[in-house]
Structures are given as structure tokens and as C-alpha cells.
């Protein structure tokens, strides 16, 4: 069984890989089978999400003294870092000379807790149903491969929106979901 860290990375990574694969192979090689990478990736993400729900439920049932609730985070990389950012919480009455610089970082960090696990399972389940329904609905469309590439990118954005651990990335992936919605329309 995979651990929470691996599952948190797999859930958004699979739809992203499907989006890249479908966009790269497109109409020329995939043609009417352009839905396969998307449906398989979202299906595997659903399985990983359900495994995450089970893992989080199991780990949160273990009582840990001094801890309230359950939360695990996985930091993937540092997105931005400012080494001498002024401390906004410094006392303004002491004057500007008393402001001490400190490090400011924005990390790409994914978070697992019971609510996140349930939401990831919900997002991937609904997305899988939409992708399966879209196979028949979009079958005669010229941009069939493009549509499924955008669906995969939408699912990546949604899973990242649900699992990121800071407001900057929440905003970034909220906008990515909006962009994907626009592209799908």
C-alpha cells in the first residue's frame, strides 16, 4: 500500500501526465482513442483518492498524545523565496528602523486531512463520470483530443486546488480551474 505522501503526489500527477500525453499525441496518433489517457488517469486518481481516504482514516484513528486532529503535508519544492523580506508583524510604533527582515517562502505543499481526502475522492469520482459521459457526447467533434487534454488539465487543477496548503497556490489553481473551464467551453 502507498503512503500518504505518495498518494498525495499521484492524485494530481496522473491527470497532468494524461493532459501532456493527450496534447502531445493529439489527433495524429490517438485520434478517436484520445479519451483513453484521460479516463485511465482519472480512474487511477480515483483509486489513489480512495486509498488516501482509507489511509487517512486509519492514521487518524490512532490516538497521538498532544495532537488534535490529523494532518500530513508534503512539500514538493520551494516556489518563491525572499531572504530579507520585512516583517509586517513588527510594531509600527517603534518606527521603520526597528523592522527586522526575515525569510519569506512560498512552498508548493500538499496537505492531507480527512476533509481533503473526502474532497479528492469526490472530485475524481465526478470527473471520471464526466469524462466517461463525454466520450459519447464529443465523439464527432474536431477537437476531440483537445477536449480530453483540457479535461485532464481541469482535473489536475481541481485536485491541486483541493490539496494545496497555502492561499497563494489556492488562488493560482482557482484561476487555473477558471482557465480550463473557459477552454472547455
N, C-alpha and C positions, 0 to 999 in steps of 0.2 A: 504494500500500500504506500502511496506517496505521502510525504509530509505536507504540512500546511504551506510551507514556503514554495514548494514545487507546484502545488495545485494553484496557488495564487498567481504564479507566473504563467502556467499553462493556459488558464482560462482565457485571458485576453490574447496570449501569443498565438493560439491556434487560429482564431478568426483573422488576425493580422497576416499570418502566413498564407491563409486562403485568399485574402484580398490581393496580396502581392502576386501569388501564383496565378490567380484568375486574370489579373490585369496583364501579367507578362505573357501568358499563353493565349489569352483572348480568343477572338473569333477564329483565328487561323488554325490553332491546334485543338482547342477544346470544342468550339462550335456549339452544337446542341447539348453537349455534356458539360457546359460551363457551370452548371449548378453543383456538380459533384464535389469540388473542393470546399465550397461554402457549406453544403449540407453536412459533409463529413466533419469538417472543422467545428461547426456549431454543435453537432451531435456529440463530438468528443469533449467539447467545452461543457456541455450539459452533464455528461458523465463525471467530468472533473468537478463541476459545481456540486453535484450530489455527493461525491466523495468528500468534498470540503465541508458540506453540511454535516455529514456523519463524523468527520474528524473533529470539527469544532464542537459538536455536541458531546463527543466522547471526552475531549480535552477540557471542556468547560464543566463537565460533571465531576472532575477531580477537584477536590477542595484544596485550595492553597491558602495557608495562613497569611493574613495581611493583604491579600488581594481581593478586590471586589470586581466581579465580572471577569470576562475573558477577552483578551485582545492579543493578537500577534501581528507584528509588522515585518515587512521585508523591504529593505532599502536596495533598489536596483542600481541607482547611480546618483551622483550629485549633478543637478541640472544647472544651478547657478550658485556662485559663491562670491560674496563681497567680504573681504577680510577686515576692512576698517569702516564698517557701517556705524553711523552714530546711533547711540542708544536712545530710542524715542521715549523710553520709560524713565529717563533721567529727570530729576527735579528741575523744572524750568525756572523756579525762583532762585536757584543757585547761579544762574547765568550760563551763557554758552560755553564758558571756559571749563565748567565742571562736567560737561558731557563727555563720557568715556566711550571710545569706539569699542565695538565688539564684532565678532564674526556673524555674518548673516548668510544662511544657506537655504536653498530650496532643493529638497531631495525628492526624487521620484521614488516614493514609498507606497507600497500596497499594504492594506490593512485587512485583517480577518477578525471578525467578531460574529456573534450569532446573527445579527441583522444583515450584515454584509453577505454572509453565506446564503441566507434565505433569498436576498435580493439577486445575487448572482445566479442562483438556481432559477428564479422566476424569469429574469432577463433572458437567459439562454434557452429556457423552455419555450417562451413566447417567440423568440427569434427563430428557433428551429421550426415551429409551426408555421410562421410567416414564410420562411424560406421554402418549406415543402409546398405550401399553397402556391407560392409564386412560380413554381416550375410549370404548372399548367396554365396559370394566368398570363405569364410572359412568354410562352413558347414561340409565338410568331414575331416577337419584337426584334428589330435590327440590333438593338443594343443589349441583347440577352446576356452576353458575357459581362458587359459593363455594369448592368444592374446587379448581378451577383457579386461582382467585385465591390460595389458600393454597399450592398447588404453586409458583407463581411466586415468592411471598414466601419459601418454603423455599429455592428455588434462589438467590435474591438473598442470603439469609443464608449459605448454604453457600459461595458464591463470595467473599463478603466474609470469611468465616471463613478461607478458604484464603489470601487475598491481603493481609489487614491486616498491619501491621508493628509492632504493639505488643501487650503482654499484656492491657491494659485492653480494647481493642476485640476481642481474641480471646475474652475472657470474655463481652463483650456479645453478639457474634454466635454464640457457643456457646449462650448462653441463648436467642437468637432462633431458632436451629435447633430447640432443645427445645420452644419455644412453638409453632412451626409444626408440629412432629411431633404435639404434643398436639391442635392444631386439626384436623389431617388425620385423626386417629383419631376 
